[in-house]
Amino acid sequence: MTFEERWHPLRREWVIISSNRDGRPWLGETVARTDLRLPPHEPNCHLCPDNARVSGHTNPAYDSVFVFDNDHPCVSPLAPDVAPPESSLYRNRRGDGVARVVCYTPRHDLTLAEMPVAHVVRLLETWQEQYRELGARPEVNHVLVFENKGDVVGVSNPHPHAQIYATNFVFRTIEVEAQAAAEHFAATGRALFADIIDAEERDGRRMLVGNAGAVSFVPYFARYPYETYISPRATHASLADLSAHELGDLAAVLRETLVRLDNLWRLSFPYVMVLHQAPTDGRTHAGFHFHIQIHPPLRKPGLLKYLAGPEIGGGNFLNDTAPEEKAAELRAMGDVHFRSRG
């Protein structure tokens, strides 16, 4: 059993690790298993090729990655000016920016874990292009790329896709991470995340997948059971800076990591996946190391990691599992997706 507090150097906060709680009796709500096979094309899907979207636009007959401006954006270059609040205590501004949708594939039924590595590379190349294009806009200070996967994280459409929020502000998690990275670099001359990779490899117990150019691991300070980081070994501020060879290595590690998550309980594992990239605000973000974070909401089949008093009320996470144990479970999984075994 583990009763421990671990410092999260990227978020600059404590995480409580209490693995004895994982076996406690549970009488609350559980999540029904929904892992039905989907059709390759769904006539009513707003993201499938040749189908109409709610905006009235019709998707082209795309055969690879497809990007379009979100029909229901949270920010917009056409955002109207807003009147200042009555109280000088408050501040506001127009929601300037760009929101886009990235469809991974024309296949409605094909998740990222089930795609060939070459297609994952093409997706990473698309994200590179989007970061460069949107980050170059003068009003954009941050390009956030993320995927919400699975009903339990509130996905409205199961067609494999990600979203991009290019905003006139830097999301708080990245802001804190960039500051932590800059201070670590100023003090040591090394990248903070590169030092984290080195510490994880020297320990070894939380490592998952690795090749010449990329690695994945359950971090020492994981806030969620099965929380996983995927990263290039070399320090780059963003995905846009990776070479073609590094993209190939990263795609292979990302895909195998997702395969192992799916194989764990033989289901399409739900998660929130976020690309951590340096802000595009024109400042020098010394020591920032691009990486991908995966936050799965399930701690057991059908059982969510609920955010309650410590997380919502107190602002710090309580992890009911030991990262070392979760990494060992994932390492024991095969690297061939269970659906491809027949």
C-alpha positions in Angstrom: 0.0 0.0 0.0 1.1 3.5 -0.8 0.5 6.6 1.4 2.6 9.3 -0.3 2.5 12.8 -1.6 4.4 13.4 -4.9 5.4 16.7 -6.4 4.2 17.4 -9.9 7.0 19.6 -11.3 5.1 20.6 -14.5 2.0 21.7 -12.7 3.7 22.8 -9.5 1.3 21.0 -7.2 1.2 18.0 -4.9 -0.5 14.7 -5.9 -1.7 12.4 -3.2 -0.9 8.7 -4.0 -3.0 6.4 -1.8 -3.2 3.0 -3.5 -5.0 1.4 -0.5 -8.2 3.2 -1.6 -8.4 1.4 -5.0 -10.0 -1.7 -3.4 -12.6 0.1 -1.3 -16.2 -0.9 -1.6 -18.1 1.0 -4.3 -21.9 1.5 -4.1 -22.1 4.5 -6.4 -22.8 4.9 -10.1 -20.9 2.9 -12.6 -20.4 3.4 -16.3 -22.0 0.9 -18.7 -19.6 -0.7 -21.1 -20.3 0.7 -24.6 -17.9 -0.8 -27.1 -20.1 -1.8 -30.0 -18.5 -2.0 -33.4 -19.4 1.0 -35.5 -20.0 1.0 -39.3 -17.3 2.3 -41.6 -19.6 5.0 -42.7 -22.6 6.5 -40.8 -25.2 8.3 -42.9 -26.2 10.6 -39.9 -22.6 11.4 -38.9 -21.7 15.1 -39.3 -18.0 14.1 -39.8 -18.2 11.3 -42.3 -17.3 12.1 -46.0 -20.0 13.4 -48.2 -22.3 14.0 -45.3 -24.0 17.3 -44.4 -22.9 19.1 -41.2 -25.3 21.1 -38.9 -24.0 24.3 -40.6 -25.4 23.2 -43.9 -21.9 22.6 -45.4 -21.2 19.2 -47.0 -18.0 17.4 -46.2 -15.9 16.5 -49.2 -15.2 12.9 -50.2 -12.0 13.1 -48.2 -9.7 10.0 -48.1 -7.1 11.1 -45.4 -7.0 13.7 -42.7 -9.7 16.4 -43.0 -9.6 19.8 -41.3 -12.4 22.4 -41.1 -13.4 25.4 -39.0 -15.7 24.3 -36.2 -19.3 24.9 -36.8 -19.8 25.7 -33.1 -16.6 27.5 -32.1 -15.8 28.7 -28.6 -13.6 31.5 -30.1 -13.8 33.3 -33.4 -12.0 35.9 -35.5 -15.5 37.4 -36.0 -16.1 37.7 -32.2 -17.9 41.0 -31.5 -16.6 43.7 -29.2 -17.8 43.4 -25.6 -18.8 46.2 -23.2 -16.6 46.4 -20.1 -18.1 45.1 -16.9 -19.7 47.5 -14.5 -17.3 46.7 -11.6 -13.6 47.7 -11.9 -12.9 44.4 -10.0 -13.7 42.4 -13.2 -12.2 42.3 -16.6 -13.3 40.9 -20.0 -12.4 40.9 -23.7 -13.6 39.6 -26.9 -13.1 35.8 -27.6 -10.7 36.2 -30.5 -9.2 33.1 -32.1 -9.9 30.1 -34.3 -11.5 26.7 -33.5 -11.1 23.8 -35.9 -11.9 20.1 -36.1 -9.4 17.5 -37.4 -11.0 14.3 -38.7 -8.4 11.5 -38.5 -9.8 9.3 -41.2 -12.9 8.9 -43.4 -13.5 5.6 -41.5 -16.2 6.2 -38.8 -15.1 3.0 -37.0 -11.3 3.4 -36.9 -9.7 4.7 -33.8 -6.2 6.1 -33.6 -4.9 2.9 -32.0 -6.2 0.9 -35.0 -4.7 3.0 -37.7 -1.4 2.1 -39.4 1.7 4.0 -38.3 1.9 5.7 -41.7 -1.5 7.3 -41.1 -0.6 8.4 -37.6 2.4 10.1 -39.2 0.1 11.9 -41.6 -2.0 13.1 -38.7 1.1 14.4 -36.8 2.1 16.2 -40.0 -1.3 17.8 -40.2 -1.0 19.0 -36.6 2.4 20.4 -37.5 0.9 22.4 -40.3 -1.9 23.7 -38.1 0.4 24.8 -35.4 2.6 26.7 -37.9 -0.3 28.3 -39.6 -2.4 29.3 -36.6 0.6 30.1 -34.4 1.7 32.7 -37.0 -1.5 34.7 -36.7 -0.8 37.9 -34.6 -3.8 37.4 -32.4 -3.0 33.8 -31.5 -0.9 33.2 -28.4 -1.5 29.5 -28.0 -2.5 26.5 -30.1 -4.2 23.8 -28.1 -4.7 20.4 -29.8 -6.7 17.8 -28.0 -8.9 14.7 -28.5 -11.8 13.7 -26.3 -12.5 10.0 -26.8 -15.4 8.1 -25.4 -18.9 8.7 -24.1 -17.6 9.0 -20.5 -15.7 12.2 -21.4 -18.7 13.7 -23.1 -17.9 13.1 -26.8 -20.9 14.1 -28.9 -19.6 12.2 -32.0 -17.6 8.9 -32.0 -16.1 9.6 -35.4 -12.3 9.8 -34.7 -11.4 13.4 -34.5 -9.5 16.1 -32.5 -10.1 19.7 -31.9 -7.8 22.8 -32.1 -8.4 25.9 -30.1 -6.1 28.7 -31.2 -6.6 31.5 -28.7 -5.5 35.0 -27.8 -4.5 33.7 -24.3 -2.3 30.8 -23.1 -4.2 28.0 -21.3 -3.4 28.0 -17.6 -1.8 24.5 -17.6 0.6 25.4 -20.4 1.3 28.8 -18.8 2.4 27.2 -15.5 4.4 24.5 -17.3 6.2 27.1 -19.5 7.2 29.0 -16.4 8.4 25.9 -14.6 10.4 24.9 -17.7 12.0 28.3 -18.0 13.0 28.5 -14.4 14.5 25.0 -14.4 16.4 25.8 -17.6 17.8 29.0 -16.1 18.9 27.2 -13.0 20.4 24.0 -14.6 20.8 24.6 -18.3 18.7 21.6 -19.0 15.1 21.0 -20.1 12.8 20.0 -17.2 10.9 17.4 -19.2 14.1 15.9 -20.6 15.2 15.5 -16.9 11.9 13.8 -16.2 12.5 11.3 -19.1 15.9 10.6 -17.7 14.6 10.0 -14.2 11.9 7.7 -15.5 14.3 5.7 -17.7 16.8 5.3 -14.8 14.0 4.1 -12.5 12.4 1.9 -15.2 9.3 0.8 -13.3 6.9 3.3 -15.0 8.3 3.0 -18.6 5.9 1.6 -21.3 7.2 1.9 -24.8 10.4 3.3 -26.3 12.4 3.5 -29.5 15.4 5.5 -30.7 13.5 8.8 -30.9 10.5 8.6 -28.5 9.2 7.1 -25.2 6.1 6.7 -23.2 5.6 6.2 -19.5 3.2 6.6 -16.6 4.7 9.5 -14.7 5.9 9.3 -11.1 3.4 12.1 -10.2 0.4 10.7 -12.2 -2.9 12.2 -11.2 -5.1 9.6 -12.9 -4.8 5.8 -13.0 -3.2 4.9 -16.3 -2.2 8.5 -17.0 0.4 8.3 -19.7 3.0 10.7 -21.3 4.3 10.2 -24.9 7.3 12.3 -25.9 10.2 12.7 -28.3 13.5 12.1 -26.6 15.0 15.4 -28.0 13.7 18.7 -26.7 11.6 20.6 -29.1 9.2 23.5 -28.2 6.5 22.1 -30.4 5.5 19.2 -32.7 6.3 21.5 -35.6 10.0 21.3 -34.8 10.2 17.5 -35.1 12.1 16.0 -38.1 10.4 13.4 -40.4 12.4 10.6 -38.6 11.3 11.9 -35.2 7.7 12.0 -36.4 7.9 8.4 -37.4 9.3 7.3 -34.0 6.7 9.3 -32.1 3.9 7.9 -34.2 5.0 4.3 -33.5 5.3 4.9 -29.8 1.9 6.8 -29.7 0.1 4.0 -31.5 1.6 1.2 -29.5 0.8 3.0 -26.2 -2.8 3.4 -27.3 -3.0 -0.3 -28.3 -1.8 -1.3 -24.9 -4.5 0.8 -23.2 -7.2 -0.8 -25.5 -5.8 -4.2 -24.8 -6.0 -3.7 -21.0 -9.7 -4.4 -20.8 -10.3 -5.3 -24.4 -12.3 -2.1 -25.2 -11.8 1.2 -26.9 -10.2 3.0 -24.0 -11.6 6.4 -23.3 -9.3 9.3 -22.7 -8.5 13.0 -23.0 -5.4 13.5 -25.0 -3.6 16.9 -25.1 -0.6 18.1 -27.0 1.6 20.3 -24.7 3.3 22.8 -27.0 5.0 26.1 -26.3 2.8 29.2 -26.6 3.0 31.2 -29.8 3.0 34.6 -28.1 6.3 35.7 -29.5 8.2 35.1 -26.3 11.2 32.8 -25.8 10.1 29.7 -23.9 13.4 28.3 -22.9 13.5 24.6 -22.0 9.9 23.9 -23.1 9.7 20.2 -24.2 6.8 19.2 -26.4 5.0 16.1 -25.3 1.5 14.4 -25.4 -0.5 13.7 -22.2 -3.2 11.1 -22.0 -5.7 11.3 -19.2 -8.0 8.2 -19.1 -11.0 8.7 -16.8 -11.5 5.0 -15.9 -9.7 3.5 -12.9 -11.4 0.1 -13.3 -13.8 -1.3 -16.0 -17.0 0.7 -15.7 -15.7 2.8 -12.8 -14.7 6.4 -13.3 -12.0 8.4 -11.5 -14.5 10.9 -10.0 -13.3 14.4 -9.2 -14.7 15.4 -5.8 -13.6 17.1 -2.6 -9.8 17.0 -3.0 -9.8 17.8 -6.7 -12.7 20.2 -7.1 -12.8 21.7 -3.6 -9.2 21.5 -2.7 -7.5 21.9 -6.0 -5.1 18.9 -5.7 -5.6 15.4 -7.1 -5.9 12.2 -5.2 -4.8 9.1 -7.1 -6.2 5.9 -5.8 -3.5 3.8 -7.5 0.2 3.6 -7.6 1.7 4.6 -10.9 4.2 1.8 -10.8 1.4 -0.8 -10.6 -0.5 0.7 -13.5 2.6 0.8 -15.7 3.3 -2.8 -14.9 -0.2 -3.7 -16.1 0.2 -1.9 -19.3 3.7 -3.3 -20.0 2.1 -6.8 -19.7 -0.3 -6.1 -22.5 0.6 -7.1 -26.0 1.5 -4.6 -28.8 -1.0 -6.1 -31.3 -4.5 -4.6 -31.0 -7.1 -7.1 -29.7 -9.5 -6.5 -32.5 -6.9 -7.5 -35.1 -6.5 -10.9 -33.5 -9.9 -12.1 -34.7 
